[in-house]
Amino acid sequence: MGEFENKDREEVFSKKVRAGKRTYFFDVKSTRSGDYYVTITESKKRMEDGVFVKHKIFLYKEDFEKFSEGLNETVEYIKSNQEVVERKYEDFNGGTSSISSPDIDFEI
């Protein structure tokens, strides 16, 4: 049991979100005892060498409420103090999709 044991955990659900130069992955995984947790990964291609750099956080169910409260308060602060401009991103089919500041609500 080491630092990398979570890599072998069962993936239950996955959502990929492309947003400009970044891709976000929201993954639900299961522990050996069957408890779910979330990993949030940001992946961005480094321009200097083309290497994908990933940052990951783990969010455990006992922290969902505090995490969502903090995130909602932070997003609301930005929306109240600065204009949020919608961006258009190309999707896989060559079309465009709109990504704006979502109304984040984690009623978990």
Gaussian input, Z-matrix of N, CA and C with variables (Angstrom, degrees):
# hf/3-21g

backbone

0 1
 N
 C     1     B1
 C     2     B2     1     A1
 N     3     B3     2     A2     1     D1
 C     4     B4     3     A3     2     D2
 C     5     B5     4     A4     3     D3
 N     6     B6     5     A5     4     D4
 C     7     B7     6     A6     5     D5
 C     8     B8     7     A7     6     D6
 N     9     B9     8     A8     7     D7
 C    10    B10     9     A9     8     D8
 C    11    B11    10    A10     9     D9
 N    12    B12    11    A11    10    D10
 C    13    B13    12    A12    11    D11
 C    14    B14    13    A13    12    D12
 N    15    B15    14    A14    13    D13
 C    16    B16    15    A15    14    D14
 C    17    B17    16    A16    15    D15
 N    18    B18    17    A17    16    D16
 C    19    B19    18    A18    17    D17
 C    20    B20    19    A19    18    D18
 N    21    B21    20    A20    19    D19
 C    22    B22    21    A21    20    D20
 C    23    B23    22    A22    21    D21
 N    24    B24    23    A23    22    D22
 C    25    B25    24    A24    23    D23
 C    26    B26    25    A25    24    D24
 N    27    B27    26    A26    25    D25
 C    28    B28    27    A27    26    D26
 C    29    B29    28    A28    27    D27
 N    30    B30    29    A29    28    D28
 C    31    B31    30    A30    29    D29
 C    32    B32    31    A31    30    D30
 N    33    B33    32    A32    31    D31
 C    34    B34    33    A33    32    D32
 C    35    B35    34    A34    33    D33
 N    36    B36    35    A35    34    D34
 C    37    B37    36    A36    35    D35
 C    38    B38    37    A37    36    D36
 N    39    B39    38    A38    37    D37
 C    40    B40    39    A39    38    D38
 C    41    B41    40    A40    39    D39
 N    42    B42    41    A41    40    D40
 C    43    B43    42    A42    41    D41
 C    44    B44    43    A43    42    D42
 N    45    B45    44    A44    43    D43
 C    46    B46    45    A45    44    D44
 C    47    B47    46    A46    45    D45
 N    48    B48    47    A47    46    D46
 C    49    B49    48    A48    47    D47
 C    50    B50    49    A49    48    D48
 N    51    B51    50    A50    49    D49
 C    52    B52    51    A51    50    D50
 C    53    B53    52    A52    51    D51
 N    54    B54    53    A53    52    D52
 C    55    B55    54    A54    53    D53
 C    56    B56    55    A55    54    D54
 N    57    B57    56    A56    55    D55
 C    58    B58    57    A57    56    D56
 C    59    B59    58    A58    57    D57
 N    60    B60    59    A59    58    D58
 C    61    B61    60    A60    59    D59
 C    62    B62    61    A61    60    D60
 N    63    B63    62    A62    61    D61
 C    64    B64    63    A63    62    D62
 C    65    B65    64    A64    63    D63
 N    66    B66    65    A65    64    D64
 C    67    B67    66    A66    65    D65
 C    68    B68    67    A67    66    D66
 N    69    B69    68    A68    67    D67
 C    70    B70    69    A69    68    D68
 C    71    B71    70    A70    69    D69
 N    72    B72    71    A71    70    D70
 C    73    B73    72    A72    71    D71
 C    74    B74    73    A73    72    D72
 N    75    B75    74    A74    73    D73
 C    76    B76    75    A75    74    D74
 C    77    B77    76    A76    75    D75
 N    78    B78    77    A77    76    D76
 C    79    B79    78    A78    77    D77
 C    80    B80    79    A79    78    D78
 N    81    B81    80    A80    79    D79
 C    82    B82    81    A81    80    D80
 C    83    B83    82    A82    81    D81
 N    84    B84    83    A83    82    D82
 C    85    B85    84    A84    83    D83
 C    86    B86    85    A85    84    D84
 N    87    B87    86    A86    85    D85
 C    88    B88    87    A87    86    D86
 C    89    B89    88    A88    87    D87
 N    90    B90    89    A89    88    D88
 C    91    B91    90    A90    89    D89
 C    92    B92    91    A91    90    D90
 N    93    B93    92    A92    91    D91
 C    94    B94    93    A93    92    D92
 C    95    B95    94    A94    93    D93
 N    96    B96    95    A95    94    D94
 C    97    B97    96    A96    95    D95
 C    98    B98    97    A97    96    D96
 N    99    B99    98    A98    97    D97
 C   100   B100    99    A99    98    D98
 C   101   B101   100   A100    99    D99
 N   102   B102   101   A101   100   D100
 C   103   B103   102   A102   101   D101
 C   104   B104   103   A103   102   D102
 N   105   B105   104   A104   103   D103
 C   106   B106   105   A105   104   D104
 C   107   B107   106   A106   105   D105
 N   108   B108   107   A107   106   D106
 C   109   B109   108   A108   107   D107
 C   110   B110   109   A109   108   D108
 N   111   B111   110   A110   109   D109
 C   112   B112   111   A111   110   D110
 C   113   B113   112   A112   111   D111
 N   114   B114   113   A113   112   D112
 C   115   B115   114   A114   113   D113
 C   116   B116   115   A115   114   D114
 N   117   B117   116   A116   115   D115
 C   118   B118   117   A117   116   D116
 C   119   B119   118   A118   117   D117
 N   120   B120   119   A119   118   D118
 C   121   B121   120   A120   119   D119
 C   122   B122   121   A121   120   D120
 N   123   B123   122   A122   121   D121
 C   124   B124   123   A123   122   D122
 C   125   B125   124   A124   123   D123
 N   126   B126   125   A125   124   D124
 C   127   B127   126   A126   125   D125
 C   128   B128   127   A127   126   D126
 N   129   B129   128   A128   127   D127
 C   130   B130   129   A129   128   D128
 C   131   B131   130   A130   129   D129
 N   132   B132   131   A131   130   D130
 C   133   B133   132   A132   131   D131
 C   134   B134   133   A133   132   D132
 N   135   B135   134   A134   133   D133
 C   136   B136   135   A135   134   D134
 C   137   B137   136   A136   135   D135
 N   138   B138   137   A137   136   D136
 C   139   B139   138   A138   137   D137
 C   140   B140   139   A139   138   D138
 N   141   B141   140   A140   139   D139
 C   142   B142   141   A141   140   D140
 C   143   B143   142   A142   141   D141
 N   144   B144   143   A143   142   D142
 C   145   B145   144   A144   143   D143
 C   146   B146   145   A145   144   D144
 N   147   B147   146   A146   145   D145
 C   148   B148   147   A147   146   D146
 C   149   B149   148   A148   147   D147
 N   150   B150   149   A149   148   D148
 C   151   B151   150   A150   149   D149
 C   152   B152   151   A151   150   D150
 N   153   B153   152   A152   151   D151
 C   154   B154   153   A153   152   D152
 C   155   B155   154   A154   153   D153
 N   156   B156   155   A155   154   D154
 C   157   B157   156   A156   155   D155
 C   158   B158   157   A157   156   D156
 N   159   B159   158   A158   157   D157
 C   160   B160   159   A159   158   D158
 C   161   B161   160   A160   159   D159
 N   162   B162   161   A161   160   D160
 C   163   B163   162   A162   161   D161
 C   164   B164   163   A163   162   D162
 N   165   B165   164   A164   163   D163
 C   166   B166   165   A165   164   D164
 C   167   B167   166   A166   165   D165
 N   168   B168   167   A167   166   D166
 C   169   B169   168   A168   167   D167
 C   170   B170   169   A169   168   D168
 N   171   B171   170   A170   169   D169
 C   172   B172   171   A171   170   D170
 C   173   B173   172   A172   171   D171
 N   174   B174   173   A173   172   D172
 C   175   B175   174   A174   173   D173
 C   176   B176   175   A175   174   D174
 N   177   B177   176   A176   175   D175
 C   178   B178   177   A177   176   D176
 C   179   B179   178   A178   177   D177
 N   180   B180   179   A179   178   D178
 C   181   B181   180   A180   179   D179
 C   182   B182   181   A181   180   D180
 N   183   B183   182   A182   181   D181
 C   184   B184   183   A183   182   D182
 C   185   B185   184   A184   183   D183
 N   186   B186   185   A185   184   D184
 C   187   B187   186   A186   185   D185
 C   188   B188   187   A187   186   D186
 N   189   B189   188   A188   187   D187
 C   190   B190   189   A189   188   D188
 C   191   B191   190   A190   189   D189
 N   192   B192   191   A191   190   D190
 C   193   B193   192   A192   191   D191
 C   194   B194   193   A193   192   D192
 N   195   B195   194   A194   193   D193
 C   196   B196   195   A195   194   D194
 C   197   B197   196   A196   195   D195
 N   198   B198   197   A197   196   D196
 C   199   B199   198   A198   197   D197
 C   200   B200   199   A199   198   D198
 N   201   B201   200   A200   199   D199
 C   202   B202   201   A201   200   D200
 C   203   B203   202   A202   201   D201
 N   204   B204   203   A203   202   D202
 C   205   B205   204   A204   203   D203
 C   206   B206   205   A205   204   D204
 N   207   B207   206   A206   205   D205
 C   208   B208   207   A207   206   D206
 C   209   B209   208   A208   207   D207
 N   210   B210   209   A209   208   D208
 C   211   B211   210   A210   209   D209
 C   212   B212   211   A211   210   D210
 N   213   B213   212   A212   211   D211
 C   214   B214   213   A213   212   D212
 C   215   B215   214   A214   213   D213
 N   216   B216   215   A215   214   D214
 C   217   B217   216   A216   215   D215
 C   218   B218   217   A217   216   D216
 N   219   B219   218   A218   217   D217
 C   220   B220   219   A219   218   D218
 C   221   B221   220   A220   219   D219
 N   222   B222   221   A221   220   D220
 C   223   B223   222   A222   221   D221
 C   224   B224   223   A223   222   D222
 N   225   B225   224   A224   223   D223
 C   226   B226   225   A225   224   D224
 C   227   B227   226   A226   225   D225
 N   228   B228   227   A227   226   D226
 C   229   B229   228   A228   227   D227
 C   230   B230   229   A229   228   D228
 N   231   B231   230   A230   229   D229
 C   232   B232   231   A231   230   D230
 C   233   B233   232   A232   231   D231
 N   234   B234   233   A233   232   D232
 C   235   B235   234   A234   233   D233
 C   236   B236   235   A235   234   D234
 N   237   B237   236   A236   235   D235
 C   238   B238   237   A237   236   D236
 C   239   B239   238   A238   237   D237
 N   240   B240   239   A239   238   D238
 C   241   B241   240   A240   239   D239
 C   242   B242   241   A241   240   D240
 N   243   B243   242   A242   241   D241
 C   244   B244   243   A243   242   D242
 C   245   B245   244   A244   243   D243
 N   246   B246   245   A245   244   D244
 C   247   B247   246   A246   245   D245
 C   248   B248   247   A247   246   D246
 N   249   B249   248   A248   247   D247
 C   250   B250   249   A249   248   D248
 C   251   B251   250   A250   249   D249
 N   252   B252   251   A251   250   D250
 C   253   B253   252   A252   251   D251
 C   254   B254   253   A253   252   D252
 N   255   B255   254   A254   253   D253
 C   256   B256   255   A255   254   D254
 C   257   B257   256   A256   255   D255
 N   258   B258   257   A257   256   D256
 C   259   B259   258   A258   257   D257
 C   260   B260   259   A259   258   D258
 N   261   B261   260   A260   259   D259
 C   262   B262   261   A261   260   D260
 C   263   B263   262   A262   261   D261
 N   264   B264   263   A263   262   D262
 C   265   B265   264   A264   263   D263
 C   266   B266   265   A265   264   D264
 N   267   B267   266   A266   265   D265
 C   268   B268   267   A267   266   D266
 C   269   B269   268   A268   267   D267
 N   270   B270   269   A269   268   D268
 C   271   B271   270   A270   269   D269
 C   272   B272   271   A271   270   D270
 N   273   B273   272   A272   271   D271
 C   274   B274   273   A273   272   D272
 C   275   B275   274   A274   273   D273
 N   276   B276   275   A275   274   D274
 C   277   B277   276   A276   275   D275
 C   278   B278   277   A277   276   D276
 N   279   B279   278   A278   277   D277
 C   280   B280   279   A279   278   D278
 C   281   B281   280   A280   279   D279
 N   282   B282   281   A281   280   D280
 C   283   B283   282   A282   281   D281
 C   284   B284   283   A283   282   D282
 N   285   B285   284   A284   283   D283
 C   286   B286   285   A285   284   D284
 C   287   B287   286   A286   285   D285
 N   288   B288   287   A287   286   D286
 C   289   B289   288   A288   287   D287
 C   290   B290   289   A289   288   D288
 N   291   B291   290   A290   289   D289
 C   292   B292   291   A291   290   D290
 C   293   B293   292   A292   291   D291
 N   294   B294   293   A293   292   D292
 C   295   B295   294   A294   293   D293
 C   296   B296   295   A295   294   D294
 N   297   B297   296   A296   295   D295
 C   298   B298   297   A297   296   D296
 C   299   B299   298   A298   297   D297
 N   300   B300   299   A299   298   D298
 C   301   B301   300   A300   299   D299
 C   302   B302   301   A301   300   D300
 N   303   B303   302   A302   301   D301
 C   304   B304   303   A303   302   D302
 C   305   B305   304   A304   303   D303
 N   306   B306   305   A305   304   D304
 C   307   B307   306   A306   305   D305
 C   308   B308   307   A307   306   D306
 N   309   B309   308   A308   307   D307
 C   310   B310   309   A309   308   D308
 C   311   B311   310   A310   309   D309
 N   312   B312   311   A311   310   D310
 C   313   B313   312   A312   311   D311
 C   314   B314   313   A313   312   D312
 N   315   B315   314   A314   313   D313
 C   316   B316   315   A315   314   D314
 C   317   B317   316   A316   315   D315
 N   318   B318   317   A317   316   D316
 C   319   B319   318   A318   317   D317
 C   320   B320   319   A319   318   D318
 N   321   B321   320   A320   319   D319
 C   322   B322   321   A321   320   D320
 C   323   B323   322   A322   321   D321

   B1=1.4516
   B2=1.5124
   B3=1.3046
   B4=1.4439
   B5=1.5066
   B6=1.2903
   B7=1.4568
   B8=1.5273
   B9=1.3401
   B10=1.4581
   B11=1.5191
   B12=1.3205
   B13=1.4601
   B14=1.5223
   B15=1.3288
   B16=1.4616
   B17=1.5202
   B18=1.3424
   B19=1.4613
   B20=1.5198
   B21=1.3135
   B22=1.4535
   B23=1.5224
   B24=1.2937
   B25=1.4558
   B26=1.5143
   B27=1.3089
   B28=1.4585
   B29=1.5226
   B30=1.3403
   B31=1.4528
   B32=1.5231
   B33=1.3278
   B34=1.4594
   B35=1.5240
   B36=1.3324
   B37=1.4657
   B38=1.5159
   B39=1.3313
   B40=1.4560
   B41=1.5209
   B42=1.3240
   B43=1.4634
   B44=1.5245
   B45=1.3473
   B46=1.4636
   B47=1.5195
   B48=1.3332
   B49=1.4603
   B50=1.5230
   B51=1.3331
   B52=1.4661
   B53=1.5181
   B54=1.3281
   B55=1.4628
   B56=1.5222
   B57=1.3159
   B58=1.4592
   B59=1.5115
   B60=1.3222
   B61=1.4618
   B62=1.5227
   B63=1.3157
   B64=1.4603
   B65=1.5214
   B66=1.3157
   B67=1.4565
   B68=1.5196
   B69=1.3270
   B70=1.4615
   B71=1.5202
   B72=1.3127
   B73=1.4572
   B74=1.5222
   B75=1.3138
   B76=1.4590
   B77=1.5265
   B78=1.3144
   B79=1.4596
   B80=1.5169
   B81=1.3277
   B82=1.4616
   B83=1.5129
   B84=1.3173
   B85=1.4617
   B86=1.5170
   B87=1.3020
   B88=1.4548
   B89=1.5243
   B90=1.3240
   B91=1.4602
   B92=1.5280
   B93=1.3164
   B94=1.4704
   B95=1.5215
   B96=1.3232
   B97=1.4634
   B98=1.5278
   B99=1.3522
   B100=1.4606
   B101=1.5157
   B102=1.3413
   B103=1.4665
   B104=1.5216
   B105=1.3364
   B106=1.4596
   B107=1.5207
   B108=1.3245
   B109=1.4600
   B110=1.5219
   B111=1.3340
   B112=1.4596
   B113=1.5225
   B114=1.3310
   B115=1.4577
   B116=1.5195
   B117=1.3244
   B118=1.4596
   B119=1.5253
   B120=1.3364
   B121=1.4615
   B122=1.5211
   B123=1.3190
   B124=1.4607
   B125=1.5179
   B126=1.3287
   B127=1.4567
   B128=1.5179
   B129=1.3298
   B130=1.4639
   B131=1.5181
   B132=1.3300
   B133=1.4595
   B134=1.5213
   B135=1.3355
   B136=1.4530
   B137=1.5268
   B138=1.3086
   B139=1.4636
   B140=1.5364
   B141=1.3263
   B142=1.4683
   B143=1.5211
   B144=1.3379
   B145=1.4684
   B146=1.5290
   B147=1.3355
   B148=1.4600
   B149=1.5187
   B150=1.3173
   B151=1.4639
   B152=1.5261
   B153=1.3424
   B154=1.4579
   B155=1.5197
   B156=1.3218
   B157=1.4581
   B158=1.5179
   B159=1.3312
   B160=1.4587
   B161=1.5166
   B162=1.3359
   B163=1.4576
   B164=1.5198
   B165=1.3149
   B166=1.4545
   B167=1.5230
   B168=1.3385
   B169=1.4648
   B170=1.5249
   B171=1.3059
   B172=1.4514
   B173=1.5147
   B174=1.3150
   B175=1.4612
   B176=1.5181
   B177=1.3177
   B178=1.4641
   B179=1.5185
   B180=1.3315
   B181=1.4650
   B182=1.5262
   B183=1.3190
   B184=1.4640
   B185=1.5310
   B186=1.3318
   B187=1.4672
   B188=1.5243
   B189=1.3518
   B190=1.4629
   B191=1.5228
   B192=1.3201
   B193=1.4604
   B194=1.5270
   B195=1.3248
   B196=1.4733
   B197=1.5236
   B198=1.3347
   B199=1.4513
   B200=1.5205
   B201=1.3306
   B202=1.4627
   B203=1.5294
   B204=1.3391
   B205=1.4623
   B206=1.5296
   B207=1.3176
   B208=1.4623
   B209=1.5153
   B210=1.3372
   B211=1.4618
   B212=1.5236
   B213=1.3324
   B214=1.4662
   B215=1.5246
   B216=1.3292
   B217=1.4659
   B218=1.5289
   B219=1.3248
   B220=1.4577
   B221=1.5239
   B222=1.3322
   B223=1.4652
   B224=1.5269
   B225=1.3192
   B226=1.4610
   B227=1.5205
   B228=1.3363
   B229=1.4642
   B230=1.5317
   B231=1.3296
   B232=1.4662
   B233=1.5254
   B234=1.3308
   B235=1.4665
   B236=1.5296
   B237=1.3093
   B238=1.4656
   B239=1.5197
   B240=1.3287
   B241=1.4575
   B242=1.5245
   B243=1.3223
   B244=1.4572
   B245=1.5165
   B246=1.3316
   B247=1.4605
   B248=1.5334
   B249=1.3144
   B250=1.4561
   B251=1.5212
   B252=1.3294
   B253=1.4637
   B254=1.5251
   B255=1.3263
   B256=1.4555
   B257=1.5157
   B258=1.3358
   B259=1.4595
   B260=1.5130
   B261=1.3171
   B262=1.4628
   B263=1.5221
   B264=1.3134
   B265=1.4614
   B266=1.5139
   B267=1.3270
   B268=1.4623
   B269=1.5102
   B270=1.3288
   B271=1.4530
   B272=1.5185
   B273=1.3190
   B274=1.4570
   B275=1.5238
   B276=1.3199
   B277=1.4464
   B278=1.5266
   B279=1.3055
   B280=1.4503
   B281=1.5120
   B282=1.3268
   B283=1.4592
   B284=1.5111
   B285=1.3127
   B286=1.4609
   B287=1.5078
   B288=1.3034
   B289=1.4581
   B290=1.5114
   B291=1.3055
   B292=1.4650
   B293=1.5103
   B294=1.3151
   B295=1.4499
   B296=1.5144
   B297=1.3057
   B298=1.4554
   B299=1.5108
   B300=1.2932
   B301=1.4396
   B302=1.5196
   B303=1.3157
   B304=1.4556
   B305=1.5169
   B306=1.3089
   B307=1.4473
   B308=1.5177
   B309=1.2965
   B310=1.4509
   B311=1.5091
   B312=1.2913
   B313=1.4481
   B314=1.5180
   B315=1.3157
   B316=1.4553
   B317=1.5222
   B318=1.2885
   B319=1.4543
   B320=1.5173
   B321=1.3215
   B322=1.4646
   B323=1.5136
   A1=108.92
   A2=113.41
   A3=116.78
   A4=111.56
   A5=112.82
   A6=120.64
   A7=112.44
   A8=117.28
   A9=120.40
   A10=113.52
   A11=118.85
   A12=120.34
   A13=113.25
   A14=118.98
   A15=121.29
   A16=113.10
   A17=118.40
   A18=120.79
   A19=111.16
   A20=117.95
   A21=121.61
   A22=112.65
   A23=118.90
   A24=121.56
   A25=110.27
   A26=115.64
   A27=121.04
   A28=111.28
   A29=115.78
   A30=120.67
   A31=108.68
   A32=116.39
   A33=122.75
   A34=111.19
   A35=116.31
   A36=122.38
   A37=107.73
   A38=116.71
   A39=120.24
   A40=109.85
   A41=116.11
   A42=123.12
   A43=107.30
   A44=115.90
   A45=122.18
   A46=108.08
   A47=116.53
   A48=121.62
   A49=108.41
   A50=116.33
   A51=120.92
   A52=108.03
   A53=115.90
   A54=121.22
   A55=108.27
   A56=115.47
   A57=119.62
   A58=111.23
   A59=116.30
   A60=121.68
   A61=112.47
   A62=116.90
   A63=120.68
   A64=110.26
   A65=114.74
   A66=121.72
   A67=106.52
   A68=114.92
   A69=120.72
   A70=108.46
   A71=116.03
   A72=122.62
   A73=108.35
   A74=116.20
   A75=122.51
   A76=105.88
   A77=117.48
   A78=121.76
   A79=110.80
   A80=115.34
   A81=121.55
   A82=106.21
   A83=116.40
   A84=121.60
   A85=109.24
   A86=115.09
   A87=121.25
   A88=110.11
   A89=115.73
   A90=120.12
   A91=108.86
   A92=117.33
   A93=121.33
   A94=111.37
   A95=116.60
   A96=120.11
   A97=112.43
   A98=117.53
   A99=121.25
   A100=115.49
   A101=118.04
   A102=120.56
   A103=109.47
   A104=116.00
   A105=121.04
   A106=110.85
   A107=115.22
   A108=122.39
   A109=107.07
   A110=116.61
   A111=122.38
   A112=109.14
   A113=115.16
   A114=119.12
   A115=106.89
   A116=115.75
   A117=122.25
   A118=105.63
   A119=115.77
   A120=120.77
   A121=109.52
   A122=115.67
   A123=122.05
   A124=106.58
   A125=116.79
   A126=121.94
   A127=108.46
   A128=115.99
   A129=120.76
   A130=108.52
   A131=114.50
   A132=120.12
   A133=109.35
   A134=115.78
   A135=121.46
   A136=108.87
   A137=117.55
   A138=122.30
   A139=112.07
   A140=117.65
   A141=120.59
   A142=112.50
   A143=116.64
   A144=119.17
   A145=113.73
   A146=117.79
   A147=119.79
   A148=115.05
   A149=117.11
   A150=121.45
   A151=109.35
   A152=116.69
   A153=120.72
   A154=109.15
   A155=115.67
   A156=122.00
   A157=107.23
   A158=117.02
   A159=121.13
   A160=110.37
   A161=114.51
   A162=121.84
   A163=106.59
   A164=117.01
   A165=120.03
   A166=110.40
   A167=114.73
   A168=119.41
   A169=107.92
   A170=115.40
   A171=122.61
   A172=107.92
   A173=116.58
   A174=121.65
   A175=108.47
   A176=115.82
   A177=121.79
   A178=110.13
   A179=115.76
   A180=120.98
   A181=113.46
   A182=118.15
   A183=119.02
   A184=111.87
   A185=116.66
   A186=121.14
   A187=113.50
   A188=118.77
   A189=121.86
   A190=112.45
   A191=117.65
   A192=120.61
   A193=111.58
   A194=117.17
   A195=120.42
   A196=110.67
   A197=117.36
   A198=121.32
   A199=110.88
   A200=117.02
   A201=120.34
   A202=111.21
   A203=117.52
   A204=120.30
   A205=110.38
   A206=116.32
   A207=120.83
   A208=112.10
   A209=116.86
   A210=120.49
   A211=111.15
   A212=117.02
   A213=120.29
   A214=111.56
   A215=117.46
   A216=121.01
   A217=110.64
   A218=116.67
   A219=121.31
   A220=111.46
   A221=117.15
   A222=121.13
   A223=110.43
   A224=117.82
   A225=120.95
   A226=111.34
   A227=117.62
   A228=121.15
   A229=109.76
   A230=116.16
   A231=119.82
   A232=110.49
   A233=117.30
   A234=120.59
   A235=111.72
   A236=116.96
   A237=121.20
   A238=112.78
   A239=117.27
   A240=120.89
   A241=115.22
   A242=117.22
   A243=120.36
   A244=109.22
   A245=114.96
   A246=119.44
   A247=108.39
   A248=115.93
   A249=121.06
   A250=107.40
   A251=116.00
   A252=121.42
   A253=108.83
   A254=114.64
   A255=119.96
   A256=109.30
   A257=116.31
   A258=121.02
   A259=109.30
   A260=115.81
   A261=121.85
   A262=108.07
   A263=116.49
   A264=122.14
   A265=109.16
   A266=115.39
   A267=118.84
   A268=108.90
   A269=115.68
   A270=118.91
   A271=109.07
   A272=116.77
   A273=121.79
   A274=112.66
   A275=119.13
   A276=122.28
   A277=112.42
   A278=117.69
   A279=121.05
   A280=113.49
   A281=118.01
   A282=121.83
   A283=109.87
   A284=114.97
   A285=118.55
   A286=109.29
   A287=114.25
   A288=120.01
   A289=107.42
   A290=115.70
   A291=120.55
   A292=109.52
   A293=115.57
   A294=120.67
   A295=105.45
   A296=115.70
   A297=119.18
   A298=107.45
   A299=116.89
   A300=118.64
   A301=107.48
   A302=116.67
   A303=119.60
   A304=111.63
   A305=115.13
   A306=118.49
   A307=105.80
   A308=115.30
   A309=120.20
   A310=109.00
   A311=115.70
   A312=121.49
   A313=107.76
   A314=115.85
   A315=121.19
   A316=111.55
   A317=118.63
   A318=121.03
   A319=109.36
   A320=115.86
   A321=121.97
   A322=109.61
   D1=109.15
   D2=-178.54
   D3=-128.34
   D4=-166.96
   D5=-177.17
   D6=-61.93
   D7=-26.90
   D8=-173.82
   D9=-101.73
   D10=13.21
   D11=-176.95
   D12=-64.14
   D13=-24.69
   D14=-179.20
   D15=-68.42
   D16=-17.34
   D17=-179.93
   D18=-63.08
   D19=-26.41
   D20=-177.19
   D21=-92.91
   D22=3.55
   D23=-179.02
   D24=-69.26
   D25=148.63
   D26=-178.11
   D27=-69.93
   D28=128.70
   D29=176.41
   D30=-85.82
   D31=125.99
   D32=-175.67
   D33=-99.11
   D34=-37.31
   D35=-175.97
   D36=-153.68
   D37=146.68
   D38=178.23
   D39=-144.74
   D40=138.63
   D41=177.68
   D42=-132.23
   D43=124.49
   D44=179.44
   D45=-106.81
   D46=130.92
   D47=-179.50
   D48=-126.64
   D49=114.46
   D50=175.38
   D51=-89.83
   D52=129.66
   D53=-179.19
   D54=-140.64
   D55=89.32
   D56=179.43
   D57=66.46
   D58=-124.51
   D59=-177.02
   D60=-83.59
   D61=-0.98
   D62=-178.08
   D63=-118.14
   D64=154.23
   D65=170.67
   D66=-126.80
   D67=134.87
   D68=177.99
   D69=-112.67
   D70=138.53
   D71=176.50
   D72=-118.97
   D73=126.10
   D74=175.74
   D75=-112.02
   D76=110.16
   D77=-175.07
   D78=-120.32
   D79=133.70
   D80=172.40
   D81=-99.65
   D82=126.70
   D83=179.25
   D84=-124.89
   D85=164.02
   D86=-177.62
   D87=-118.34
   D88=135.75
   D89=175.35
   D90=-77.58
   D91=172.95
   D92=177.60
   D93=-59.08
   D94=-30.50
   D95=-178.83
   D96=-87.38
   D97=2.66
   D98=176.20
   D99=90.55
   D100=3.95
   D101=176.87
   D102=-80.24
   D103=140.29
   D104=178.22
   D105=-89.49
   D106=149.75
   D107=170.48
   D108=-145.80
   D109=165.60
   D110=-176.47
   D111=-113.87
   D112=138.42
   D113=166.87
   D114=-114.78
   D115=135.86
   D116=177.25
   D117=-117.10
   D118=120.49
   D119=-176.88
   D120=-120.74
   D121=131.59
   D122=171.82
   D123=-104.80
   D124=129.39
   D125=178.14
   D126=-123.38
   D127=129.09
   D128=-179.25
   D129=-141.29
   D130=135.27
   D131=179.48
   D132=-79.21
   D133=125.59
   D134=177.94
   D135=-76.78
   D136=125.07
   D137=-174.09
   D138=-66.20
   D139=-33.94
   D140=-175.50
   D141=-61.74
   D142=-41.96
   D143=-173.10
   D144=-131.71
   D145=0.63
   D146=177.74
   D147=76.47
   D148=6.41
   D149=179.68
   D150=-79.49
   D151=138.02
   D152=176.07
   D153=-82.88
   D154=123.95
   D155=178.76
   D156=-102.10
   D157=130.06
   D158=-177.79
   D159=-119.99
   D160=139.79
   D161=173.55
   D162=-123.33
   D163=134.76
   D164=-174.78
   D165=-132.66
   D166=140.33
   D167=171.06
   D168=-124.81
   D169=151.10
   D170=177.43
   D171=-108.51
   D172=132.49
   D173=-179.75
   D174=-123.41
   D175=116.51
   D176=-176.66
   D177=-96.56
   D178=149.24
   D179=-170.79
   D180=-57.80
   D181=-29.18
   D182=178.76
   D183=-70.95
   D184=-12.58
   D185=179.84
   D186=-104.95
   D187=-2.44
   D188=-176.08
   D189=-53.73
   D190=-48.67
   D191=-175.00
   D192=-63.19
   D193=-49.83
   D194=-178.96
   D195=-64.78
   D196=-40.20
   D197=178.73
   D198=-62.09
   D199=-48.24
   D200=-177.56
   D201=-66.35
   D202=-36.92
   D203=176.19
   D204=-61.16
   D205=-46.59
   D206=-179.20
   D207=-64.71
   D208=-42.97
   D209=179.55
   D210=-66.30
   D211=-45.89
   D212=178.58
   D213=-59.40
   D214=-44.90
   D215=-179.54
   D216=-62.88
   D217=-40.07
   D218=-179.46
   D219=-67.02
   D220=-45.28
   D221=178.99
   D222=-64.61
   D223=-42.73
   D224=178.90
   D225=-62.57
   D226=-36.77
   D227=177.12
   D228=-59.56
   D229=-48.42
   D230=-178.94
   D231=-63.44
   D232=-45.19
   D233=-179.41
   D234=-62.80
   D235=-31.39
   D236=-179.75
   D237=-79.81
   D238=-22.84
   D239=-173.22
   D240=-111.63
   D241=-11.28
   D242=178.26
   D243=-147.07
   D244=149.84
   D245=175.32
   D246=-71.46
   D247=134.67
   D248=177.28
   D249=-101.28
   D250=117.56
   D251=-176.15
   D252=-95.52
   D253=130.12
   D254=178.75
   D255=-72.66
   D256=139.46
   D257=177.32
   D258=-113.37
   D259=152.23
   D260=175.98
   D261=-107.82
   D262=133.58
   D263=178.13
   D264=-124.11
   D265=147.38
   D266=175.97
   D267=-75.71
   D268=138.00
   D269=175.95
   D270=-96.18
   D271=-176.76
   D272=-175.96
   D273=-64.42
   D274=-25.36
   D275=-175.75
   D276=-94.77
   D277=12.19
   D278=177.83
   D279=85.85
   D280=-5.40
   D281=177.95
   D282=-84.65
   D283=-169.20
   D284=177.34
   D285=-121.99
   D286=154.06
   D287=174.47
   D288=-132.41
   D289=151.05
   D290=-179.25
   D291=-95.56
   D292=135.45
   D293=173.37
   D294=-128.39
   D295=119.33
   D296=177.46
   D297=-126.35
   D298=-179.87
   D299=179.09
   D300=-69.75
   D301=114.01
   D302=-176.20
   D303=-75.84
   D304=156.62
   D305=169.85
   D306=-80.67
   D307=102.45
   D308=-174.35
   D309=-83.60
   D310=126.53
   D311=-179.80
   D312=-144.42
   D313=111.62
   D314=-175.42
   D315=-105.67
   D316=48.75
   D317=179.39
   D318=-61.51
   D319=78.48
   D320=-175.97
   D321=-101.67

